[in-house]
Amino acid sequence: MTNTQTTFHKPYFASRFDSEVLEFAAFTPNLEDTNQGDLIIGFRSGRAYYYPIVSAGTYIGLILAESAGRYFNANIRNLPNFEASEDLFSSTKNLVDVLLAPLVVAAS
C-alpha cells in the first residue's frame, strides 16, 4: 500500500458562510490552469473535506448562492474528495480568519 500526501497551498480566495452546516471555503487556483483549483470546505462539526480539481465557477457559485448548503449538496458534495485531517481543518480555518480579517491601518 502506497502512502500518499496531499499538499494544500495557501488559498488565494476564502469565504465564511452564514449556514447551519457550512463554516468556510478556501480555494486555491491551479498554477497551470487558473480556471480550476483545490477547494477545502469546513463544516461547523469540525470536519473539513478537500476537493481537488474543482472549477473556479463552482467556487464562485458557492459563494454567490442564496443557500450555500443547497448549492454544496447539488454541486460539490459528490465530487471526488478526501476527508481532511484535524490539523488541516484548524490551519485552514485560521488562515481563512486571517484572510478575511478587517484591515486596520494605524493613523500617523
N, CA, C and O atoms as CSV, one atom per row, in Angstrom:
chain,resi,resn,atom,element,x,y,z
A,1,MET,N,N,0.847,-1.181,0.000
A,1,MET,CA,C,0.000,0.000,0.000
A,1,MET,C,C,0.890,1.240,0.000
A,1,MET,O,O,1.812,1.349,0.808
A,2,THR,N,N,0.617,2.150,-0.886
A,2,THR,CA,C,1.397,3.378,-1.001
A,2,THR,C,C,0.775,4.473,-0.146
A,2,THR,O,O,-0.439,4.674,-0.164
A,3,ASN,N,N,1.606,5.167,0.594
A,3,ASN,CA,C,1.139,6.279,1.415
A,3,ASN,C,C,1.295,7.557,0.599
A,3,ASN,O,O,2.403,7.899,0.187
A,4,THR,N,N,0.211,8.252,0.368
A,4,THR,CA,C,0.275,9.498,-0.393
A,4,THR,C,C,0.007,10.671,0.532
A,4,THR,O,O,-0.681,10.540,1.544
A,5,GLN,N,N,0.555,11.805,0.173
A,5,GLN,CA,C,0.363,13.010,0.968
A,5,GLN,C,C,-0.038,14.125,0.021
A,5,GLN,O,O,0.557,14.296,-1.043
A,6,THR,N,N,-1.041,14.872,0.412
A,6,THR,CA,C,-1.501,15.994,-0.385
A,6,THR,C,C,-1.042,17.278,0.272
A,6,THR,O,O,-1.195,17.453,1.481
A,7,THR,N,N,-0.482,18.172,-0.517
A,7,THR,CA,C,-0.070,19.469,-0.014
A,7,THR,C,C,-1.083,20.494,-0.483
A,7,THR,O,O,-1.350,20.604,-1.680
A,8,PHE,N,N,-1.641,21.236,0.438
A,8,PHE,CA,C,-2.593,22.288,0.094
A,8,PHE,C,C,-1.900,23.604,0.340
A,8,PHE,O,O,-1.523,23.915,1.470
A,9,HIS,N,N,-1.732,24.373,-0.705
A,9,HIS,CA,C,-1.046,25.656,-0.597
A,9,HIS,C,C,-1.995,26.731,-0.083
A,9,HIS,O,O,-3.214,26.560,-0.103
A,10,LYS,N,N,-1.437,27.812,0.366
A,10,LYS,CA,C,-2.216,28.934,0.889
A,10,LYS,C,C,-3.305,29.330,-0.098
A,10,LYS,O,O,-3.016,29.564,-1.271
A,11,PRO,N,N,-4.556,29.408,0.361
A,11,PRO,CA,C,-5.632,29.770,-0.564
A,11,PRO,C,C,-5.542,31.236,-0.987
A,11,PRO,O,O,-5.158,32.109,-0.209
A,12,TYR,N,N,-5.897,31.466,-2.210
A,12,TYR,CA,C,-5.978,32.835,-2.706
A,12,TYR,C,C,-7.344,33.433,-2.421
A,12,TYR,O,O,-7.490,34.653,-2.352
A,13,PHE,N,N,-8.342,32.580,-2.255
A,13,PHE,CA,C,-9.707,33.042,-2.025
A,13,PHE,C,C,-10.284,32.295,-0.838
A,13,PHE,O,O,-10.070,31.091,-0.691
A,14,ALA,N,N,-11.014,33.003,0.007
A,14,ALA,CA,C,-11.617,32.380,1.181
A,14,ALA,C,C,-12.965,33.021,1.449
A,14,ALA,O,O,-13.177,34.200,1.165
A,15,SER,N,N,-13.875,32.229,2.001
A,15,SER,CA,C,-15.218,32.713,2.316
A,15,SER,C,C,-15.704,32.054,3.595
A,15,SER,O,O,-15.387,30.897,3.868
A,16,ARG,N,N,-16.473,32.796,4.372
A,16,ARG,CA,C,-17.200,32.247,5.506
A,16,ARG,C,C,-18.667,32.222,5.129
A,16,ARG,O,O,-19.118,32.995,4.283
A,17,PHE,N,N,-19.413,31.318,5.770
A,17,PHE,CA,C,-20.836,31.191,5.436
A,17,PHE,C,C,-21.707,31.398,6.668
A,17,PHE,O,O,-21.345,31.008,7.778
A,18,ASP,N,N,-22.852,32.014,6.449
A,18,ASP,CA,C,-23.892,32.124,7.461
A,18,ASP,C,C,-24.810,30.923,7.225
A,18,ASP,O,O,-25.910,31.057,6.690
A,19,SER,N,N,-24.337,29.761,7.632
A,19,SER,CA,C,-25.007,28.495,7.346
A,19,SER,C,C,-24.985,27.647,8.602
A,19,SER,O,O,-24.051,27.731,9.399
A,20,GLU,N,N,-26.012,26.830,8.779
A,20,GLU,CA,C,-26.038,25.937,9.929
A,20,GLU,C,C,-25.004,24.827,9.809
A,20,GLU,O,O,-24.569,24.279,10.822
A,21,VAL,N,N,-24.603,24.488,8.588
A,21,VAL,CA,C,-23.717,23.347,8.365
A,21,VAL,C,C,-22.335,23.761,7.865
A,21,VAL,O,O,-21.324,23.295,8.392
A,22,LEU,N,N,-22.278,24.629,6.857
A,22,LEU,CA,C,-21.000,25.043,6.280
A,22,LEU,C,C,-20.412,26.204,7.066
A,22,LEU,O,O,-21.120,27.141,7.432
A,23,GLU,N,N,-19.106,26.133,7.322
A,23,GLU,CA,C,-18.437,27.207,8.048
A,23,GLU,C,C,-17.587,28.074,7.123
A,23,GLU,O,O,-17.670,29.301,7.172
A,24,PHE,N,N,-16.757,27.430,6.268
A,24,PHE,CA,C,-15.887,28.207,5.390
A,24,PHE,C,C,-15.534,27.411,4.140
A,24,PHE,O,O,-15.724,26.197,4.070
A,25,ALA,N,N,-15.014,28.140,3.159
A,25,ALA,CA,C,-14.443,27.529,1.957
A,25,ALA,C,C,-13.142,28.250,1.658
A,25,ALA,O,O,-13.039,29.463,1.835
A,26,ALA,N,N,-12.151,27.499,1.204
A,26,ALA,CA,C,-10.858,28.060,0.804
A,26,ALA,C,C,-10.520,27.479,-0.567
A,26,ALA,O,O,-10.522,26.262,-0.755
A,27,PHE,N,N,-10.232,28.355,-1.513
A,27,PHE,CA,C,-9.977,27.929,-2.890
A,27,PHE,C,C,-8.604,28.415,-3.330
A,27,PHE,O,O,-8.271,29.590,-3.178
A,28,THR,N,N,-7.812,27.501,-3.875
A,28,THR,CA,C,-6.503,27.832,-4.419
A,28,THR,C,C,-6.483,27.482,-5.895
A,28,THR,O,O,-6.561,26.303,-6.241
A,29,PRO,N,N,-6.380,28.479,-6.788
A,29,PRO,CA,C,-6.318,28.172,-8.221
A,29,PRO,C,C,-5.077,27.359,-8.565
A,29,PRO,O,O,-4.020,27.518,-7.955
A,30,ASN,N,N,-5.229,26.496,-9.541
A,30,ASN,CA,C,-4.112,25.724,-10.078
A,30,ASN,C,C,-3.173,26.683,-10.804
A,30,ASN,O,O,-3.626,27.552,-11.550
A,31,LEU,N,N,-1.884,26.529,-10.591
A,31,LEU,CA,C,-0.929,27.445,-11.215
A,31,LEU,C,C,-0.888,27.309,-12.740
A,31,LEU,O,O,-0.607,28.280,-13.442
A,32,GLU,N,N,-1.170,26.104,-13.251
A,32,GLU,CA,C,-1.139,25.893,-14.694
A,32,GLU,C,C,-2.458,26.280,-15.372
A,32,GLU,O,O,-2.465,26.678,-16.537
A,33,ASP,N,N,-3.558,26.163,-14.651
A,33,ASP,CA,C,-4.880,26.459,-15.209
A,33,ASP,C,C,-5.721,27.101,-14.119
A,33,ASP,O,O,-6.313,26.402,-13.297
A,34,THR,N,N,-5.776,28.422,-14.107
A,34,THR,CA,C,-6.470,29.135,-13.029
A,34,THR,C,C,-7.989,28.997,-13.094
A,34,THR,O,O,-8.688,29.505,-12.217
A,35,ASN,N,N,-8.516,28.316,-14.119
A,35,ASN,CA,C,-9.952,28.054,-14.180
A,35,ASN,C,C,-10.356,26.881,-13.298
A,35,ASN,O,O,-11.541,26.567,-13.179
A,36,GLN,N,N,-9.385,26.240,-12.687
A,36,GLN,CA,C,-9.686,25.168,-11.750
A,36,GLN,C,C,-8.700,25.238,-10.590
A,36,GLN,O,O,-7.674,25.913,-10.670
A,37,GLY,N,N,-9.021,24.542,-9.532
A,37,GLY,CA,C,-8.132,24.573,-8.381
A,37,GLY,C,C,-8.577,23.621,-7.300
A,37,GLY,O,O,-9.440,22.770,-7.515
A,38,ASP,N,N,-7.978,23.774,-6.133
A,38,ASP,CA,C,-8.273,22.938,-4.973
A,38,ASP,C,C,-9.216,23.686,-4.040
A,38,ASP,O,O,-9.090,24.894,-3.840
A,39,LEU,N,N,-10.161,22.944,-3.476
A,39,LEU,CA,C,-11.168,23.532,-2.595
A,39,LEU,C,C,-11.196,22.767,-1.284
A,39,LEU,O,O,-11.223,21.536,-1.273
A,40,ILE,N,N,-11.190,23.493,-0.190
A,40,ILE,CA,C,-11.429,22.895,1.122
A,40,ILE,C,C,-12.713,23.504,1.661
A,40,ILE,O,O,-12.878,24.723,1.699
A,41,ILE,N,N,-13.618,22.626,2.075
A,41,ILE,CA,C,-14.871,23.050,2.696
A,41,ILE,C,C,-14.796,22.656,4.165
A,41,ILE,O,O,-14.571,21.489,4.486
A,42,GLY,N,N,-14.986,23.627,5.060
A,42,GLY,CA,C,-15.008,23.372,6.500
A,42,GLY,C,C,-16.445,23.385,7.001
A,42,GLY,O,O,-17.247,24.236,6.618
A,43,PHE,N,N,-16.748,22.436,7.853
A,43,PHE,CA,C,-18.095,22.301,8.394
A,43,PHE,C,C,-18.117,22.687,9.870
A,43,PHE,O,O,-17.100,22.583,10.557
A,44,ARG,N,N,-19.253,23.125,10.349
A,44,ARG,CA,C,-19.388,23.534,11.745
A,44,ARG,C,C,-19.142,22.372,12.709
A,44,ARG,O,O,-18.875,22.587,13.891
A,45,SER,N,N,-19.233,21.159,12.205
A,45,SER,CA,C,-18.978,19.966,13.020
A,45,SER,C,C,-17.501,19.817,13.373
A,45,SER,O,O,-17.141,19.007,14.227
A,46,GLY,N,N,-16.638,20.611,12.708
A,46,GLY,CA,C,-15.202,20.493,12.922
A,46,GLY,C,C,-14.515,19.619,11.886
A,46,GLY,O,O,-13.310,19.383,11.973
A,47,ARG,N,N,-15.265,19.140,10.914
A,47,ARG,CA,C,-14.694,18.343,9.832
A,47,ARG,C,C,-14.462,19.229,8.624
A,47,ARG,O,O,-15.116,20.254,8.436
A,48,ALA,N,N,-13.512,18.799,7.815
A,48,ALA,CA,C,-13.242,19.506,6.559
A,48,ALA,C,C,-12.993,18.460,5.477
A,48,ALA,O,O,-12.510,17.361,5.750
A,49,TYR,N,N,-13.333,18.828,4.246
A,49,TYR,CA,C,-13.104,17.945,3.109
A,49,TYR,C,C,-12.346,18.713,2.038
A,49,TYR,O,O,-12.601,19.887,1.772
A,50,TYR,N,N,-11.409,18.004,1.442
A,50,TYR,CA,C,-10.541,18.542,0.394
A,50,TYR,C,C,-11.045,18.024,-0.947
A,50,TYR,O,O,-11.160,16.815,-1.153
A,51,TYR,N,N,-11.343,18.951,-1.858
A,51,TYR,CA,C,-11.827,18.625,-3.204
A,51,TYR,C,C,-10.785,19.096,-4.213
A,51,TYR,O,O,-10.674,20.294,-4.473
A,52,PRO,N,N,-10.010,18.152,-4.791
A,52,PRO,CA,C,-9.035,18.553,-5.817
A,52,PRO,C,C,-9.727,18.766,-7.159
A,52,PRO,O,O,-10.740,18.133,-7.455
A,53,ILE,N,N,-9.183,19.640,-7.944
A,53,ILE,CA,C,-9.628,19.896,-9.319
A,53,ILE,C,C,-11.107,20.286,-9.387
A,53,ILE,O,O,-11.920,19.596,-10.002
A,54,VAL,N,N,-11.430,21.394,-8.750
A,54,VAL,CA,C,-12.776,21.973,-8.797
A,54,VAL,C,C,-12.706,23.210,-9.679
A,54,VAL,O,O,-11.726,23.953,-9.623
A,55,SER,N,N,-13.720,23.436,-10.482
A,55,SER,CA,C,-13.700,24.624,-11.349
A,55,SER,C,C,-13.861,25.886,-10.511
A,55,SER,O,O,-14.527,25.883,-9.476
A,56,ALA,N,N,-13.244,26.955,-10.972
A,56,ALA,CA,C,-13.394,28.252,-10.305
A,56,ALA,C,C,-14.862,28.660,-10.297
A,56,ALA,O,O,-15.332,29.277,-9.341
A,57,GLY,N,N,-15.581,28.321,-11.353
A,57,GLY,CA,C,-17.011,28.631,-11.428
A,57,GLY,C,C,-17.814,27.960,-10.332
A,57,GLY,O,O,-18.788,28.527,-9.838
A,58,THR,N,N,-17.416,26.764,-9.950
A,58,THR,CA,C,-18.097,26.058,-8.859
A,58,THR,C,C,-17.881,26.800,-7.542
A,58,THR,O,O,-18.815,26.961,-6.756
A,59,TYR,N,N,-16.652,27.251,-7.303
A,59,TYR,CA,C,-16.379,28.020,-6.087
A,59,TYR,C,C,-17.162,29.331,-6.094
A,59,TYR,O,O,-17.764,29.700,-5.086
A,60,ILE,N,N,-17.156,30.026,-7.213
A,60,ILE,CA,C,-17.880,31.297,-7.311
A,60,ILE,C,C,-19.378,31.071,-7.108
A,60,ILE,O,O,-20.045,31.851,-6.428
A,61,GLY,N,N,-19.899,29.997,-7.704
A,61,GLY,CA,C,-21.311,29.656,-7.499
A,61,GLY,C,C,-21.629,29.434,-6.029
A,61,GLY,O,O,-22.684,29.846,-5.547
A,62,LEU,N,N,-20.718,28.783,-5.317
A,62,LEU,CA,C,-20.926,28.519,-3.897
A,62,LEU,C,C,-21.001,29.814,-3.101
A,62,LEU,O,O,-21.903,29.986,-2.281
A,63,ILE,N,N,-20.068,30.722,-3.334
A,63,ILE,CA,C,-20.051,31.937,-2.517
A,63,ILE,C,C,-21.160,32.917,-2.888
A,63,ILE,O,O,-21.521,33.783,-2.092
A,64,LEU,N,N,-21.701,32.778,-4.105
A,64,LEU,CA,C,-22.797,33.657,-4.523
A,64,LEU,C,C,-24.178,33.046,-4.316
A,64,LEU,O,O,-25.189,33.723,-4.503
A,65,ALA,N,N,-24.230,31.798,-3.939
A,65,ALA,CA,C,-25.501,31.086,-3.813
A,65,ALA,C,C,-26.370,31.687,-2.715
A,65,ALA,O,O,-25.870,32.138,-1.685
A,66,GLU,N,N,-27.664,31.686,-2.949
A,66,GLU,CA,C,-28.606,32.133,-1.931
A,66,GLU,C,C,-28.524,31.217,-0.704
A,66,GLU,O,O,-28.638,31.674,0.434
A,67,SER,N,N,-28.325,29.925,-0.954
A,67,SER,CA,C,-28.135,28.956,0.121
A,67,SER,C,C,-26.874,28.155,-0.174
A,67,SER,O,O,-26.852,27.329,-1.086
A,68,ALA,N,N,-25.819,28.407,0.611
A,68,ALA,CA,C,-24.555,27.691,0.405
A,68,ALA,C,C,-24.743,26.189,0.617
A,68,ALA,O,O,-24.153,25.383,-0.103
A,69,GLY,N,N,-25.553,25.814,1.592
A,69,GLY,CA,C,-25.793,24.400,1.871
A,69,GLY,C,C,-26.471,23.687,0.713
A,69,GLY,O,O,-26.074,22.582,0.344
A,70,ARG,N,N,-27.485,24.309,0.142
A,70,ARG,CA,C,-28.168,23.690,-1.003
A,70,ARG,C,C,-27.247,23.620,-2.208
A,70,ARG,O,O,-27.240,22.619,-2.926
A,71,TYR,N,N,-26.463,24.683,-2.441
A,71,TYR,CA,C,-25.525,24.683,-3.564
A,71,TYR,C,C,-24.485,23.576,-3.369
A,71,TYR,O,O,-24.175,22.836,-4.303
A,72,PHE,N,N,-23.951,23.470,-2.155
A,72,PHE,CA,C,-22.974,22.428,-1.861
A,72,PHE,C,C,-23.562,21.051,-2.158
A,72,PHE,O,O,-22.932,20.241,-2.838
A,73,ASN,N,N,-24.757,20.786,-1.656
A,73,ASN,CA,C,-25.377,19.473,-1.860
A,73,ASN,C,C,-25.618,19.166,-3.336
A,73,ASN,O,O,-25.469,18.022,-3.766
A,74,ALA,N,N,-25.983,20.168,-4.099
A,74,ALA,CA,C,-26.308,19.948,-5.516
A,74,ALA,C,C,-25.072,19.908,-6.417
A,74,ALA,O,O,-25.089,19.230,-7.444
A,75,ASN,N,N,-24.000,20.619,-6.054
A,75,ASN,CA,C,-22.896,20.802,-6.998
A,75,ASN,C,C,-21.513,20.336,-6.527
A,75,ASN,O,O,-20.612,20.170,-7.350
A,76,ILE,N,N,-21.331,20.127,-5.240
A,76,ILE,CA,C,-19.984,19.827,-4.734
A,76,ILE,C,C,-19.928,18.508,-3.977
A,76,ILE,O,O,-18.962,17.757,-4.108
A,77,ARG,N,N,-20.923,18.233,-3.213
A,77,ARG,CA,C,-20.911,17.095,-2.291
A,77,ARG,C,C,-20.411,15.795,-2.914
A,77,ARG,O,O,-19.643,15.075,-2.277
A,78,ASN,N,N,-20.814,15.481,-4.117
A,78,ASN,CA,C,-20.470,14.200,-4.731
A,78,ASN,C,C,-19.221,14.233,-5.600
A,78,ASN,O,O,-18.901,13.242,-6.257
A,79,LEU,N,N,-18.510,15.357,-5.615
A,79,LEU,CA,C,-17.244,15.411,-6.339
A,79,LEU,C,C,-16.210,14.568,-5.588
A,79,LEU,O,O,-16.339,14.372,-4.379
A,80,PRO,N,N,-15.185,14.068,-6.289
A,80,PRO,CA,C,-14.137,13.317,-5.580
A,80,PRO,C,C,-13.551,14.168,-4.456
A,80,PRO,O,O,-13.226,15.338,-4.658
A,81,ASN,N,N,-13.419,13.570,-3.269
A,81,ASN,CA,C,-12.921,14.326,-2.123
A,81,ASN,C,C,-12.217,13.419,-1.144
A,81,ASN,O,O,-12.297,12.193,-1.224
A,82,PHE,N,N,-11.527,14.052,-0.220
A,82,PHE,CA,C,-10.829,13.362,0.854
A,82,PHE,C,C,-11.141,14.088,2.147
A,82,PHE,O,O,-11.152,15.318,2.186
A,83,GLU,N,N,-11.397,13.330,3.210
A,83,GLU,CA,C,-11.595,13.984,4.495
A,83,GLU,C,C,-10.254,14.542,4.951
A,83,GLU,O,O,-9.244,13.839,4.946
A,84,ALA,N,N,-10.254,15.780,5.334
A,84,ALA,CA,C,-9.027,16.455,5.768
A,84,ALA,C,C,-8.741,16.134,7.232
A,84,ALA,O,O,-9.651,15.833,8.005
A,85,SER,N,N,-7.490,16.201,7.591
A,85,SER,CA,C,-7.096,15.971,8.980
A,85,SER,C,C,-7.564,17.141,9.848
A,85,SER,O,O,-7.890,18.218,9.348
A,86,GLU,N,N,-7.586,16.901,11.153
A,86,GLU,CA,C,-7.938,17.985,12.086
A,86,GLU,C,C,-6.947,19.134,11.959
A,86,GLU,O,O,-7.325,20.300,12.068
A,87,ASP,N,N,-5.678,18.807,11.728
A,87,ASP,CA,C,-4.661,19.854,11.571
A,87,ASP,C,C,-4.946,20.717,10.351
A,87,ASP,O,O,-4.819,21.940,10.413
A,88,LEU,N,N,-5.332,20.086,9.237
A,88,LEU,CA,C,-5.639,20.855,8.031
A,88,LEU,C,C,-6.882,21.712,8.257
A,88,LEU,O,O,-6.931,22.858,7.811
A,89,PHE,N,N,-7.886,21.166,8.946
A,89,PHE,CA,C,-9.079,21.952,9.268
A,89,PHE,C,C,-8.683,23.185,10.070
A,89,PHE,O,O,-9.063,24.303,9.723
A,90,SER,N,N,-7.914,22.982,11.150
A,90,SER,CA,C,-7.538,24.093,12.031
A,90,SER,C,C,-6.681,25.127,11.322
A,90,SER,O,O,-6.922,26.328,11.445
A,91,SER,N,N,-5.681,24.664,10.579
A,91,SER,CA,C,-4.785,25.625,9.921
A,91,SER,C,C,-5.521,26.375,8.813
A,91,SER,O,O,-5.286,27.568,8.620
A,92,THR,N,N,-6.400,25.700,8.089
A,92,THR,CA,C,-7.154,26.393,7.033
A,92,THR,C,C,-8.138,27.376,7.651
A,92,THR,O,O,-8.282,28.494,7.157
A,93,LYS,N,N,-8.815,26.978,8.721
A,93,LYS,CA,C,-9.749,27.887,9.398
A,93,LYS,C,C,-9.016,29.133,9.899
A,93,LYS,O,O,-9.506,30.251,9.742
A,94,ASN,N,N,-7.846,28.938,10.499
A,94,ASN,CA,C,-7.060,30.082,10.975
A,94,ASN,C,C,-6.645,30.981,9.819
A,94,ASN,O,O,-6.680,32.206,9.937
A,95,LEU,N,N,-6.255,30.380,8.713
A,95,LEU,CA,C,-5.861,31.161,7.546
A,95,LEU,C,C,-7.047,31.932,6.969
A,95,LEU,O,O,-6.901,33.087,6.570
A,96,VAL,N,N,-8.210,31.303,6.924
A,96,VAL,CA,C,-9.427,31.989,6.461
A,96,VAL,C,C,-9.705,33.183,7.364
A,96,VAL,O,O,-10.033,34.266,6.879
A,97,ASP,N,N,-9.576,32.993,8.676
A,97,ASP,CA,C,-9.795,34.099,9.617
A,97,ASP,C,C,-8.841,35.255,9.339
A,97,ASP,O,O,-9.244,36.418,9.372
A,98,VAL,N,N,-7.578,34.939,9.064
A,98,VAL,CA,C,-6.591,35.990,8.771
A,98,VAL,C,C,-6.913,36.678,7.450
A,98,VAL,O,O,-6.880,37.906,7.366
A,99,LEU,N,N,-7.223,35.896,6.419
A,99,LEU,CA,C,-7.515,36.479,5.101
A,99,LEU,C,C,-8.758,37.365,5.114
A,99,LEU,O,O,-8.849,38.328,4.353
A,100,LEU,N,N,-9.709,37.036,5.976
A,100,LEU,CA,C,-10.960,37.790,5.998
A,100,LEU,C,C,-11.027,38.818,7.119
A,100,LEU,O,O,-12.047,39.484,7.292
A,101,ALA,N,N,-9.953,38.948,7.872
A,101,ALA,CA,C,-9.922,39.925,8.962
A,101,ALA,C,C,-9.924,41.337,8.378
A,101,ALA,O,O,-9.312,41.585,7.339
A,102,PRO,N,N,-10.610,42.256,9.047
A,102,PRO,CA,C,-10.606,43.630,8.562
A,102,PRO,C,C,-9.176,44.202,8.599
A,102,PRO,O,O,-8.411,43.956,9.532
A,103,LEU,N,N,-8.861,44.941,7.593
A,103,LEU,CA,C,-7.569,45.592,7.545
A,103,LEU,C,C,-7.631,46.861,8.384
A,103,LEU,O,O,-8.463,47.736,8.144
A,104,VAL,N,N,-6.741,46.952,9.370
A,104,VAL,CA,C,-6.704,48.109,10.251
A,104,VAL,C,C,-5.408,48.867,9.955
A,104,VAL,O,O,-4.309,48.317,10.033
A,105,VAL,N,N,-5.569,50.113,9.622
A,105,VAL,CA,C,-4.414,50.960,9.336
A,105,VAL,C,C,-4.321,51.994,10.445
A,105,VAL,O,O,-5.266,52.742,10.697
A,106,ALA,N,N,-3.183,52.026,11.095
A,106,ALA,CA,C,-3.000,52.974,12.196
A,106,ALA,C,C,-2.782,54.373,11.623
A,106,ALA,O,O,-2.039,54.567,10.661
A,107,ALA,N,N,-3.441,55.319,12.233
A,107,ALA,CA,C,-3.260,56.733,11.821
A,107,ALA,C,C,-1.912,57.220,12.323
A,107,ALA,O,O,-1.484,56.881,13.426
A,108,SER,N,N,-1.253,58.014,11.502
A,108,SER,CA,C,0.063,58.504,11.930
A,108,SER,C,C,-0.042,59.909,12.461
A,108,SER,O,O,0.962,60.492,12.869
